[in-house]
Amino acid sequence: MKAFVFPGQGAQFSGMGKDLYDNSPLAKELFEKANDILGFRITDIMFNGTDEDLRQTKVTQPAVFLHSVISALCMGDAFQPEMTAGHSLGEFSALVAAGALSFEDGLKLVYARAMAMQKACEMQPSTMAAIIALPDAKVEEICAQVAAEGDVCVAANYNCPGQIVISGSIEGINKACELMKAAGAKRALPLKVGGAFHSPLMEPAKLELEAAIQATEFHTPKCPVYQNVDAKPHTDATEIKQNLVAQLTASVRWTQTVENMIADGATDFTECGPGAVLQGLIKKINKDAVAHGIA
């Protein structure tokens, strides 16, 4: 079975999407439609902006979404997903690719999400850190220990065995990093992010995004979409909406998602969008998995 997967924030790069825009009339049309919807020329930033320009949350999330979705749609007949999934922000791309959301509504929701998350980040300084080579249970135990002392600290992204990203207050993450290293982590690396994504500190953004999601029409997807919050396949529009809202403050269960997709028959994973991060994670989750970008 063919699975299509979509990356999240962090995969962006200067020049992203320019080849699509220049070589495909469909891509050009969709990019120009996106400029109109957003009210600014995001293509100028994507094609010619600096890394700093691309790191603005209001740019990063729609830029990665646009590159991912337009890459998939420009595959033509080769794009025949039998299941889809996306990492964090990539879940919106996966839903558009599966037909659960229109391109226009997907972009509007991604932009609303980006702005809501930006506001939540500004309300309280917070951060994330990557923990390398420590068992999941140990990471969870240390997060719980730090949280019990009054700081926010949770396991946010289960990326692959031996790689978990934690999220929380600056004090909580700093404390947890020291404890992780003492417990034997190879690395506990603070990330350059705007805030504590997939943690309770995103609660204000969740309320804002929920209103936008409830006001948007969702359709039954043409194939199952494996969602981050429970790593399970979903085709019910109401469930999909609930899971999208919950995703902002819940963990991204990417390891479990890929394992479930393989158990359900996925034999070929195609990553649509910038970079190759998901291909690497998939191969670490299952060394026999076939994972590649768009040919």
N, C-alpha and C positions, 0 to 999 in steps of 0.2 A: 504493500500500500504506500501511496505517495503522501508524505507529510510536508507541509510548508510551514516554516518557522520565521519569526520576525523579531529583530533586535530591539533593545530599549535604549534609553538615554546613555550617552557615552560612546556610541558608535559613530558619531558625526565626524566629518572632516571637510576642510575647505575644498570646494570644487565638486562636492557631492551632487549628483543629478545632472550635471552640465552635459555629459555625453548623451543622456536620455533626451534632454530638452532639444539638443542640436540634431539628433538623428531620428526622432520619432514624432510625427505629427500628433499622435494621441498624447504622448507625454507632454508636449508643448501646450496642448489644449488644457490638460489637467493642471499643470503648473500655473498657467495664467488664471485659471478658475480659482486656484488656491490664493493667488495674489489678491484677487477681487474679494474673496470671502474674508481674508485676514485684514484687509485694509492697508497693507503695506507689501512691498515687493520682497517677499522672503527669498525669492530666487536670486536676487542680487547678493544677499548675504550668503546663501548656500554656495553660489558659484564663485564669489570673489571675496567673501568676508574672511576676517582673521579667525584664528582658533578662539580668541577672546569673544568676538562677535557671536560665534556659534555656540558659546557656552551659556549665553543668556537663556534662562528657562523658557521664556516666551518664544524663542527661536528654536532651541534645541529640539523640543518635543515635536512641534509640527514639522520641522525639517526631517527628522528621522522617520516620522510617519509618512511623509510625502515620498521620500526616496524609496521606502519599503513598499508601499502600496502601488506606486507607479511602476516600479521595477516588476512587480508581479503582474500587473494588468498588461504591461507591454510584452509579456511572454506569449500572448495570443493563445493558440490551441495547446501550447505546451503547459499552460497553467490549468491543471486539472486536479485540484487538491481533494484528497479523500479524508484528510484531517488537517487542522491548523492549530497553531499555538503561538503565543508571543510572550517575550520576557518583559514584564512590567508594562511600560508604555506600548510595547509591541503587541500587547493583547488587543488594542484598538485596531492595529493594522490587520491582525488575524481575523477580527470580526468583519472588517470591510471585505477582506479577501474571500471570506466564506459567505458573503452576501447577507449577513445579519444587520449590517449598517450600510447606508449609502456613503459614497466617497465624501460628499459634502457634509453630511451629519457627523461622520467620523472625524473629519478635520475640525469642525466646530467644537466637538466634545474634547478633542485633544488640546485645543487652544484654551478652552475653559478650564481643563485640568491643569495645564501649565500655569495659568494665571492664579488659580486657587492655591496651588502648591507653593508658588513664589510668595504669596501673601503669608501662608502658614510658616514658611521659612523665616520670614522677616519678623514674625511675632516672637520667636524664641531661637537664639543661636543654637544650632544643633549640627550633627555631622554623622558620618558613617565610616566604617573601617573594614578592610578585608582581612579575614583570619585564614591563614594557610596552614594546612597539615595538622589539624586538630579534629578529633572525632566530633560529629554533630552533638552528641549527648553532652560532651564536655563544654562545648560552646554554649549550649542552652543552660547548663548548670551555672556557668560563670555569669551569664546574662541575668539569670534569676537572682543570683547572689548580689549583684550590683543594684538591681531593681529593688531588692528587699531593703537596701540601705537608703532608698529614697531617690535614686537617680533613674532616668529613663534609659533602658538598654534592652534591646530585643534582637533576636536573629531575624534579619530582614530578607536576605536572599540566599536560598539553598542552591548555589550555582552548579556544583558538582561535588562528588566525594572529596573531602579535604579542602573545600573552598566555600566558606560562608561569609556573607557580608552582614555586619551588625550595625544597628542604627539607634540613635538616641541623643541625649543631651551631650554637650562637649565634655563635661565633667565625667559623665557616665561612661562614655566611649574611651576616654583617656584611662580611666580606672580599669575598665575591662581589658584594654590592650595590654596593660602591665600584667594583669592576672593571666591572660591568655599566654603571654610569652613565658611566664613563670611555670605554666602548666605544660609547656613543651611545644607551643605553636612555632612553626618555622618562621612565620612573619605575622605581625599584627600591624597592618599598614593603613593609617588614616587616608581617606579618599578626598579628592578635591571636588566636593559636591556642595550644593547650596543649602542642604539641610538633611533632616532625618526622615528620608522617604521610607514608606512601609513600616511606620512606627506610630504609636499613639499620638505623637506630636503633629501628625497630619489630620487629626480629627476636625479642625476648622475647615480644611480643604474638602474633607469628605462630605460635609453638610452642603457645601456649595456645589460640588460635583453631582451630588445626588439629585438636586433640583434640576440640573441640566439634563441628566440622564433620564429622569422620569418624564421630562418634557419632549424627549426624542423618540421617534418611531423606530422600533427594532423589529426585524423580521426573523422567521425561522431560517437558520443558516442551511446552506446546501450540503454541508458536511459537519461533523462534530468539531467543536472548538474546545480545546483543553484549556481550562482556566487556571490562573495562578493560585487562587485561594485554596483549592482542594485537589488540584492536579487531575481532575476528572473531566470526561467529555460532556459537553452540554449542547443541547439543541433547542431548549425551551427559552423563549425570549425573556420571560419574566425572571427566570433563574439567572440568565446571563446578565441582566441589568443589576440584580442584587449582588452578584459576584464582582461586577465591575466597581460598584460602590465600595464593597468590603475590601477590595484589593488595596486601596490607598493606605490603610492602616494595618493590613495583614501581610504575612510573609509571602514572598514569591517562591513557590515550591517547584523550581525548575528541574531539579534532579528527579523528583517523583513524577513530574509531568512527562519527561522523556522516557522514564522507565515504563510508565503506563501506556504511552503511545506505542512503544516497542511490543509490550505484552498484548496490545490490541491489534497488532499486525503491521505496524510501520516498518517498512524495509528500506525506505529511501527518504532522507531528509534534505530539503532544499532551503537554504537560508536566503530570504529576499530582503535586501536593504544594505546599508553601508557596513563595511567590515566583515569579519569572519569569526567573531567572538562565539556565537552559538555553535558553529561547526566544531570548534575546539572543545567546548563544554560537552557537547553530545558524545564526542569520541572518548572523553574522559569518563563519562557516565557509563558508556558501553563501547568497549574497544572494537567490537565487531560491527558497530553501526556504520552505515554508509551516509556520510554527510558532506554536502558541498554547496557552493554558491550557484547562482544562475549561470548556466553554460553560455 
